[in-house]
Amino acid sequence: MPGLGEAMNYLRSVDASATPLADVRDDVPGAAEDSPLLTPRQTDVVRLAVLGLTAKESARRLGISKNTVDEHLREARLRLGAATKSQLIARAVGFGIVSLG
């Protein structure tokens, strides 16, 4: 199992081509400079993704459907300008929305 340092290096490399946060905020309707980019539920779903849970496992833990989890992840990717789940996690960690530990 990779160590935390290896994981952080991977996340940094995935995030290297990411859109700057200011540009993402400009693309999010109604996002004020000091407002959170993700809803509380989107943040919950991303936190569970960081822990390695699948959408089905996250749904079970949160008491919602797998489709709802997938929708929250899709919307979170859009809001953070991430093309993949890995990039979403990297950006969320990089922006301080969630932590690895």
BELMO-V427080 format. One record per run of one state. SS is the DSSP state (helix for helix, strand for strand, loop for the rest). FROM is the first residue (numbers start at 0). TO is the last residue. If there is no record, write none. Layout:
ss=SS from=FROM to=TO
ss=SS from=FROM to=TO
//
This chain:
ss=loop from=0 to=2
ss=helix from=3 to=16
ss=loop from=17 to=19
ss=helix from=20 to=26
ss=loop from=27 to=38
ss=helix from=39 to=49
ss=loop from=50 to=53
ss=helix from=54 to=61
ss=loop from=62 to=64
ss=helix from=65 to=79
ss=loop from=80 to=83
ss=helix from=84 to=93
ss=loop from=94 to=100
//
